[in-house]
Amino acid sequence: MRVFPIAATCIICVMPSLASAQANTAPVTQGPMTVERLHNGFLIAPDVKLTEVDHTTSGLIGGSAGWVTDETFFIGGGGYWLANQSSTRKMAYGGLVVQWLARADERVGFSVKGLLGAGGATTAETVTEVLYPPNFPFGPDGHMLTGDPLMHPTLTTTTASVRVRQGFFVAEPEANLTVRLTKGVRLAGGVGYRAVSRDHRNGTQLSGATGSLGLQFDLKM
């Protein structure tokens, strides 16, 4: 029966050594650490743009909507329409929008995005038509059939304004500065450039620099 007192004495002697060894092997913490989950969700971003369309200062209204992954990468669609349009001056375009967001949850952040798509425009163009005298003797090939070959008829001209519709491809890169207003709402202002194919057709100019102002609404999952 002496085994039990001897064993108890041994355990009491060994416990301080075990506690010391456990203290030496415990991990050392350098300070507090905060772990936050990265969120995914929808982003809705209506905005207005100030630009120049066909040599006239104009406003565009529209925006984009899509999905944000890890609060960093956005992919979706967007579109814009000419605000001050008329029957002879219209433009609309839209397409795929991708965006990279930085410091999205900070008070001040920034982002870069690009739109790649297509659109259409209606513009007014002036055409000039040459009027020949009535019954002037021209053949199908444009040469006179009878009369003096040296005769110079009196010609008149007339001008008219016509509507021209055209389709185009568009690429629009843009950089934005964002300011967080509330937890899920940011104010965004940016500058960009709208590059349109088939530009300068008969003097029409659809490409141009843009300045934008809008809101971004986060709908996090």
Residue, then its C-alpha position, 0 to 999 in steps of 0.5 A: m500500500r506504500v505505492f500510493p503515497i510514493a506515486a502521489t509524491c512523484i506527481i506533486c514533484v513533476m507538476p511544476s516542471l510540466a507547467s513550466a514546460q507548457a508555459n515555454t511552449a505556449p504561442v506568443t501573441q504580438g497584439p490584437m488581431t481582427v478577422e473580417r469576412l470579405h463580402n460578395g453582393f450586388l452593386i448598383a451605381p447610377d450616375v450622370k456624365l458631362t461630355e461633348v457630343d457632336h461639338t455640343t456640351s451634353g449630359l448623359i444619364g445612366g449607370s451600371a449594375g452587377w456583382v462584386t466579388d470579395e469587395t474588389f472585382f465588379i462585373g456587370g452591365g451598363g448603359y447611357w442615354l443622351a439627356n438633352q436629345s432632339s429629333t436630329r440629335k440622339m445617342a445611346y450605348g451600353g455593354l459589359v462593365v468591369q471594375w476594380l475597387a480599392r479601399a471599398d470599406e474605407r472613408v476614401g477609396f478609388s476604382v478603375k472601370g471600363l465599358l465595352g459595347a455598342g450603340g447608335a446615334t442620330t445626327a443632322e448633316t447638311v448635304t448640297e445638291v446641284l440642280y441642272p436646267p429642266n430637260f437638259p440633254f444628258g445621257p446615262d453616262g453624264h455626257m451631253l447628247t446634243g447641242d454645243p459641246l462647249m455650252h456651259p449651262t447655268l447651274t444652281t445648288t440647294t442645301a438641305s439638312v438630313r438625319v443620319r443614323q449610324g451604329f458604332f462600337v464604343a470603349e470607355p475607360e474611367a477612373n473614380l474617387t469614392v467617398r463613403l457616406t454610409k455603410g452601404v452608400r458611396l459618392a463617386g466622381g470620376v473622369g474618363y474618355r469615350a472612344v467611338s468607332r466610325d467617328h468624324r463621319n461627315g464632320t460628326q464627332l461622337s468621341g470625347a472626354t467625360g466627367s461623371l458624378g454618381l452614387q454606389f449602393d452595396l447590397k452585400m450578401 
